[in-house]
């Protein structure tokens, strides 16, 4: 089912993101993890896309198995990194043959060891170019990325919003935010986007904190701020992994409840391939039925 149709049918929708492991053992471990989430009835599951061809084959295999074998709607990530237009088209053709209906179109981060993004010869330099390419040739439901706290490469929030508008105008059906920990920034961003004429659903990206070192690395890379009070709490228990996860899960539960109260279109959990924290958050929010989320 197309995610845009799910969004038309019920809100908020809840979803999970995973990345494909590099080896077969990890692949099947992850498959079983996703399979175990089926009773939660997520609206969809997304699978990331490795640069340079490292995990592209596994991304296609995994989303196909999630949709066709497990019976959960799935979305494959597609990036501009390390691929020409023809190579991207071959991946899209295969996704179509596998019956996939949803794609998340991203520019992607520079490969490891590169400070700036350099387009592949015969490829795309910007996400809006990729979106236009897919929209002109395929009938996928298309998602994209957005940044409540501004993309780290953008010179200003206004410039970043202009870039988002170009992607939306190129044919996006919905967008998912970068992770964030401050709901006020999300709601302010949503208001700015609406005033800029961006009228597609904005899904909130939430990452439960698993470790202090890890979240600091991610937030530095993504240009995301950790609120001072939250940072104090996790640093106070930094040497106790279970306590850090407890603080992170509780904060995510509070975030999600407030987002739902604020009429968010959906919540997308960055699981880091770990389901325990996400399960706890999901359970705290209520159960799903055909009418959506009950609290």
C-alpha positions in Angstrom: 0.0 0.0 0.0 1.2 3.5 -0.8 2.3 5.4 2.3 0.5 8.6 1.1 -2.8 6.5 1.0 -2.1 5.3 4.6 -1.7 8.9 5.6 -5.0 9.8 4.0 -6.7 6.9 5.8 -5.4 7.4 9.4 -3.1 9.6 11.5 -0.8 9.5 13.2 1.0 6.6 11.6 3.9 4.8 13.3 6.8 3.3 11.5 10.3 1.9 12.0 13.6 2.3 10.2 16.4 -0.3 9.9 19.7 -0.6 8.1 20.7 -3.8 6.3 23.5 -5.7 7.9 26.5 -6.6 5.7 26.6 -10.3 6.3 24.0 -13.0 5.9 23.8 -13.9 9.6 23.0 -10.3 10.4 20.5 -10.2 7.6 18.4 -13.0 8.9 18.7 -11.8 12.5 17.3 -8.5 11.3 14.6 -10.3 9.3 13.4 -12.1 12.5 13.5 -8.8 14.4 11.2 -7.1 11.9 9.0 -10.2 11.8 8.6 -10.0 15.6 7.3 -6.4 15.2 4.3 -7.5 13.0 1.9 -7.8 16.0 2.5 -4.1 16.6 1.0 -3.4 13.2 3.4 -0.6 12.1 2.2 1.4 9.1 5.4 0.6 7.3 9.1 -0.2 7.8 11.9 1.5 5.9 15.3 0.2 5.1 18.4 2.4 4.4 20.6 2.2 1.4 24.4 1.8 1.5 26.7 4.1 -0.4 29.0 2.7 -3.0 26.9 -0.4 -3.6 27.8 -2.0 -0.2 24.3 -2.9 0.9 22.0 -2.0 -2.0 21.4 -5.6 -2.9 20.4 -6.3 0.7 18.2 -3.3 0.8 16.2 -4.5 -2.2 16.1 -8.1 -0.8 15.0 -7.0 2.7 12.2 -4.6 1.7 10.9 -7.3 -0.7 10.8 -9.9 2.0 9.3 -7.5 4.6 6.4 -6.7 2.2 5.9 -10.0 0.4 6.8 -12.6 3.1 6.2 -10.9 6.5 3.3 -8.8 5.3 4.4 -5.3 6.5 4.4 -2.5 4.1 8.0 -1.5 3.3 9.9 1.5 1.8 13.4 1.4 0.3 15.8 4.3 0.6 17.5 5.5 -2.6 20.4 7.9 -2.5 22.5 9.8 -5.1 25.8 8.6 -3.6 28.1 6.5 -5.7 25.6 5.8 -8.5 24.8 7.0 -12.0 21.3 7.6 -13.3 21.4 4.2 -15.1 22.5 2.4 -11.9 19.7 4.1 -9.9 17.2 3.2 -12.6 18.2 -0.5 -12.4 17.5 -0.5 -8.7 14.2 1.2 -9.1 13.2 -1.2 -11.9 14.0 -4.1 -9.5 12.0 -2.6 -6.7 9.1 -2.2 -9.1 9.3 -5.8 -10.2 9.3 -6.9 -6.6 6.0 -5.0 -6.1 7.4 -2.2 -4.0 5.3 1.0 -4.0 7.3 3.3 -1.7 10.7 5.0 -2.1 12.5 7.5 0.2 14.6 9.7 -2.2 17.7 11.2 -0.6 20.8 12.9 -1.7 22.8 11.0 0.9 25.8 11.8 3.0 29.3 12.0 1.6 31.1 8.7 1.6 33.4 8.0 4.5 36.6 10.0 4.2 35.0 12.8 2.2 34.0 16.1 3.8 31.8 17.3 1.0 29.3 15.6 -1.3 30.6 15.1 -4.9 28.1 13.8 -7.5 29.0 10.6 -9.3 29.7 11.1 -13.0 26.3 10.7 -14.8 24.5 10.9 -11.5 22.7 13.6 -9.4 24.0 16.4 -7.4 20.8 17.2 -5.4 17.9 15.3 -4.0 15.3 17.3 -6.0 17.0 16.0 -9.2 16.6 12.5 -8.0 13.0 13.1 -7.1 12.2 14.6 -10.5 13.9 11.6 -12.2 11.8 9.1 -10.2 8.6 11.0 -10.6 9.0 11.3 -14.4 9.6 7.6 -14.9 7.8 5.7 -12.0 4.6 5.6 -10.0 6.2 5.2 -6.6 4.9 7.0 -3.6 7.8 9.3 -2.8 9.1 10.4 0.6 12.0 12.8 1.3 14.0 14.2 4.2 13.6 17.5 6.0 15.5 19.2 8.9 13.7 21.0 11.7 17.1 22.4 12.9 18.4 23.1 9.4 20.6 20.9 7.2 24.3 21.2 8.4 25.3 22.3 4.9 22.7 25.0 4.5 23.8 28.6 5.1 20.5 29.5 6.8 17.1 28.1 7.8 15.5 30.1 5.0 17.8 28.5 2.4 17.1 25.1 3.8 13.4 25.6 3.5 13.8 26.8 -0.1 15.7 23.5 -0.8 12.8 21.5 0.8 10.3 23.4 -1.3 12.2 22.5 -4.5 12.1 18.8 -3.5 8.4 19.0 -2.7 7.6 20.8 -6.0 9.6 18.0 -7.8 7.1 15.5 -6.6 7.4 14.4 -3.0 4.3 13.0 -1.3 5.5 13.3 2.3 8.7 14.1 4.2 10.4 12.6 7.3 12.4 14.8 9.6 15.9 14.3 10.8 16.0 13.1 14.4 15.3 15.9 17.0 14.8 16.1 20.8 13.0 19.4 21.1 9.4 19.4 20.0 9.2 23.2 19.9 11.7 23.2 17.1 9.5 20.6 15.2 6.3 22.6 15.6 8.0 25.9 14.6 9.5 24.2 11.5 6.1 22.8 10.6 4.6 26.2 10.8 7.3 27.7 8.7 6.9 25.0 6.1 3.2 25.5 5.9 3.7 29.3 5.4 6.2 28.5 2.6 3.5 26.5 0.7 4.6 23.0 1.8 1.4 21.2 2.3 2.4 17.6 2.3 2.5 15.5 5.5 5.6 16.0 7.8 6.4 12.8 9.8 8.5 13.3 12.9 11.8 11.3 13.1 12.5 10.1 16.7 15.6 8.2 17.9 15.6 6.7 21.4 18.9 7.4 23.0 20.9 4.2 23.4 24.3 5.6 24.6 25.8 9.0 25.3 28.8 8.5 23.0 26.6 7.4 20.2 24.0 10.2 20.4 26.7 12.8 20.6 28.3 11.5 17.5 25.0 11.4 15.6 23.9 14.9 16.7 27.3 16.4 15.9 27.2 14.9 12.4 23.5 15.9 11.8 23.7 19.4 13.4 21.1 18.5 16.0 21.0 19.9 19.5 20.5 17.9 22.7 18.5 20.1 25.2 20.6 21.0 28.2 18.3 19.3 30.7 18.3 16.0 28.7 22.1 16.1 28.2 22.6 16.6 32.0 20.5 13.6 32.7 22.2 11.2 30.3 25.7 12.4 31.3 24.9 11.9 34.9 24.4 8.2 34.2 26.8 7.9 31.3 28.7 4.8 32.7 25.4 2.9 33.3 24.1 1.8 29.8 20.8 0.6 31.1 20.2 3.9 32.9 21.0 5.9 29.8 18.6 3.8 27.8 15.9 4.3 30.5 16.4 8.1 30.4 16.3 8.1 26.5 13.2 6.0 26.3 11.3 8.1 28.8 12.2 11.3 26.9 11.1 9.7 23.7 7.8 8.7 25.2 7.2 12.3 26.4 8.2 13.5 23.0 5.8 11.2 21.1 2.9 11.9 23.4 3.3 15.7 22.9 3.7 15.2 19.1 0.5 13.2 19.0 -1.3 15.9 21.0 0.1 18.4 18.5 -1.6 16.5 15.6 1.6 15.1 14.1 1.0 13.2 10.8 3.2 10.3 11.9 6.2 9.2 14.0 9.1 7.4 12.4 11.4 5.6 14.8 15.2 5.4 14.0 15.7 2.0 15.7 19.4 1.5 15.0 18.3 -2.1 14.5 17.4 -2.4 18.2 13.7 -3.0 18.9 13.5 -3.0 22.7 13.3 0.7 23.3 11.0 1.2 20.4 8.7 -1.5 21.7 8.5 0.2 25.1 7.7 3.5 23.5 5.2 2.0 21.1 3.4 0.2 23.9 3.2 3.3 26.0 1.4 5.2 23.2 -1.5 2.7 23.0 -2.7 0.2 20.4 -3.6 0.5 16.8 -6.7 -0.6 14.9 -8.3 0.4 11.6 -9.1 3.8 13.0 -5.5 4.6 13.9 -3.9 5.1 17.3 -6.0 4.8 20.4 -4.8 6.3 23.6 
